[in-house]
Amino acid sequence: MDLLLEIGTEEIPHWMIPSALAQLAKLDLLGASANVDATPRRLVVRATGLSERTPDAEQVVKGPPITAGDKAAEGFAKKQGADASALRKAGNYYELVKTVSGRAASDILAESLPSAILGIQWPKTMYWTDRNGPRFIRPIRWIVALLGDQVIPFEIAGVKSGNVTRGHRILGAASIPVNIATYEPELRKNFVILAAHERRHKIEKEAAALGAKLDSDLVETLTYITEFPTAIKGNFNPLYLELPAEVLTTVMRHHQKYFAVEGMQGGLAPNFVAVMNTSGDPEGLVKHGNERVLKARFNDARFFWNVDQQKKLADRVEDLAKVTFQAKLGSYKEKTDRVVALVKELGGDENAQRAALLCKCDLTTEMVKEFTDLQGVVGGLYAKAQGEPEVVSRAVYEHYKPLSMEDAIPGTPAGQIVALADKLDTLRSCFSIGMMPTGSKDPFALRRAAQGVVKLLVEGDLEFKLDSLAAGELHAFLLERVQYYFREVRGFKYDEVNAVLKVGVSTLKDVEDRLNHVARVRPTPNFEPLAASFKRINNILKQANFTQGLVDASLLEAGPEKALYEAYAGLAAFGPLEDVAELRPHVDRFFDTVMVNAPDPKIRENRLSMLSDMLRKFSSIADFSEIVTSGDQK
Amino acid sequence: MDTFQDTVLKLKHYWAERGAIIQEPYDVEVGAGTMCPETFLRVLGPKPYRVAYVQPSRRPADGRYGENPNRLYKHQQLQVILKPTPDDVLEQYLGSLKAIGINLAKHDLKFEEDNWESPTLGAWGIGWQVMLDGMEITQFTYFQQCGGIDLDLVPAEITYGLERLSSFLQGVDSVFDMEWAPGVKYSAVRLADEVQGSVYNFEMANVARLWRLLSEHEAECKELLAGYEKYPEKKRYPVLAAYEQVLKCSHLFNLLDARGAISVTERVGVIKRVRDLAVGTAKVWADQQEVA
């Protein structure tokens, strides 16, 4: 049988919908798998091939001991609703085999669905009936629950399940009886496009046709904020193009959820693309309304720009004393002083130091107070407009970068140093007062800052040793991020990362080189067996409690032992790993024929010395015993 | 075309027809209609209530000397409280938009997440900003907590920004060009308030005296709250007067803020002072409702 469940709600915040759907997809539907879909007003689960009933099952009930006699047996049988003749003997006891009849799927679902629905985890829930009422993301107003052509009867917050859905708030009917087959077509007739991918596609197609610069985050937002998306194009006065594209785009994108439109020569056109939650705008009223709002927004931005120019960034440094960085860590003025000093310490030139001095000044501007996302960017634009050298303004502009793992690092050495110093200072300061991130709590976005430090060090090819930048807990915190970066961003295998980090970290560039090295040799046929041997050696040494000793070449036995010694001793310690991998046949032969635990303690000692010597020699690149080989897999 | 006052009258009429008491504006300065006792206190406890009123709302820091077409030091809200929330509350709300002449089929309406929170009132709720053709015209909130107390019944709060709504309906770019009454512009009625209010708030309000006043009103409020427990005839006790002192404090805080007199570090402390008063009052008020 087929199933349809539609939870009709008031508008759910767009960003919460995908995770709710992921949870609904795991719903227990008697073994059938759930197909999920959603608009802001409905969460929908559909499934096919549910069985009508669960199968009958046999249950064995243990009875009294046979020695207890017939009376006891009869009593047991009666209690189980069976005749004593149905009992059978099992060992010293009676037992009864009962048939438990299966249940109707509809009954099971009627029982399980309410708690499954209310069990969806949301970032923030509400109650809407009274204090003891159920909690959900927004009020539930209707429920469609059908199994085949029958309603699965249940109730949540006074709403009874049924077969009546609702269309688009404005364009659709308020009450639409449906069955499983007519459900989606009926919705469509009532201006609800149920499938997110279809809405997404409609937005992308229409917006692109109108010249929009598509932006996947905004497309996603609009997909889950509409039931029937339709794109329209609006205009604004070209005079506003005097404002920087960054400001115009931010106003359009973040405040109005519009796409910007690309103009000639890569700049912006005096247009925008808005996505409505309706089918059209034949009279141009929506276009006009949006244009009117945007004009007011741009006016504000122009006003802020003009007001801000009355006081140069350089004259705002002292004002930063009034802006709190963190209660215990003082003001942004103090932070600025620290960052300038750190930039100097890290070898930043005059331009980098100037950029460090100016980089936080935009926090005192009206523009950033209004458009906080533009911090840094506004500072850079103002620095440029106020005649600071290009290298300074660009460093200020980019100093928050990289904002994410995907974001690029600043494009100039000055920008990289300032970005590094700023993040490092935040990390050091917060760690100094014990504000480390815990679990999901990371109010100062320290993970992101640390990630930025790692990305800057590697991708900026910055020759700072990690030890010189951080110590103690911060060092460990950065190391975690180093692992994360090389694994998740760069795609190295976790054991390769572990192997390389195990032997120590100097600069991250060096870590990267060694990782590339290991990854390159890894697929060669000798490598993994050799790694397995190294692991074996490690275990032997550990068991023997052996650290190190001098190899006495005269004690080496001719044959595989001597051959191995000569083979590895002849290799350069920092030479190509490929050569090290070539040791494999020697190692294999050694283990095949030579007994490390020789009866003569001197020989034994010497063999252990040789093994540890070899291990150490080739462990400058990576600790190969960390490499997971096929023999390790469980 | 409807004037500003036409629109206000139609909205009041619409909600009156749906069982709301039409209240008049509260006579103590507030930053939002939510702060009026008709909302802040009435949402507490188990008694159903429906009310609608226009509330001039003062936000000193938003003043622009009447030079910005959309920003006002004192704007007006139409506040509706429906306690408990009817199941068709959003349909009723959409009906109110139709009632003031908006043909929704020709416009774009979206409900975008916007959860309201007031640290000074110890209050928060879940809801949306309602966007009409890209403009926020209403704040819709399901109250969850007020004065630090979980609410027994969940009220819906509908707050219309009247200037925005009316200038949208009239198609003017500046609120000051909107017709308040036939032949009378908004500027003729309200421009002086904006200019003089901004001058006072930003330039002339005596900071030292404002701080003293804040302490005085705070002391008055505390004294009143402290006296409740021993007072024999609970029903007569002036809890409402205590709440007015809270509002005075809140407004003085906003004025000091606009004067730039509150540093970031002080800010948290002053907000807490006001919240303590608001929470204390809510508690006493809830108790007073329960005693026979």
Chai-1 contact restraints between the chains, C-beta under 6 A:
chainA,res_idxA,chainB,res_idxB,connection_type,confidence,min_distance_angstrom,max_distance_angstrom,comment,restraint_id
A,E11,B,F111,contact,1.0,0.0,6.0,A-B,restraint_1
A,P13,B,E113,contact,1.0,0.0,6.0,A-B,restraint_2
A,M126,B,I126,contact,1.0,0.0,6.0,A-B,restraint_3
A,M126,B,Y142,contact,1.0,0.0,6.0,A-B,restraint_4
A,M126,B,Q144,contact,1.0,0.0,6.0,A-B,restraint_5
A,W128,B,Y142,contact,1.0,0.0,6.0,A-B,restraint_6
A,W128,B,V154,contact,1.0,0.0,6.0,A-B,restraint_7
A,D130,B,L153,contact,1.0,0.0,6.0,A-B,restraint_8
A,R131,B,D150,contact,1.0,0.0,6.0,A-B,restraint_9
A,R131,B,D152,contact,1.0,0.0,6.0,A-B,restraint_10
A,I170,B,L104,contact,1.0,0.0,6.0,A-B,restraint_11
A,I170,B,A105,contact,1.0,0.0,6.0,A-B,restraint_12
A,Q256,B,G134,contact,1.0,0.0,6.0,A-B,restraint_13
A,M276,B,D108,contact,1.0,0.0,6.0,A-B,restraint_14
A,N277,B,D108,contact,1.0,0.0,6.0,A-B,restraint_15
A,N277,B,K110,contact,1.0,0.0,6.0,A-B,restraint_16
A,T278,B,D108,contact,1.0,0.0,6.0,A-B,restraint_17
A,L285,B,K106,contact,1.0,0.0,6.0,A-B,restraint_18
A,V286,B,H107,contact,1.0,0.0,6.0,A-B,restraint_19
A,V286,B,D108,contact,1.0,0.0,6.0,A-B,restraint_20
A,V286,B,D133,contact,1.0,0.0,6.0,A-B,restraint_21
A,G289,B,D133,contact,1.0,0.0,6.0,A-B,restraint_22
A,N290,B,D133,contact,1.0,0.0,6.0,A-B,restraint_23
A,N290,B,G134,contact,1.0,0.0,6.0,A-B,restraint_24
A,V293,B,G134,contact,1.0,0.0,6.0,A-B,restraint_25
A,V293,B,M135,contact,1.0,0.0,6.0,A-B,restraint_26
A,A296,B,N70,contact,1.0,0.0,6.0,A-B,restraint_27
A,T324,B,V264,contact,1.0,0.0,6.0,A-B,restraint_28
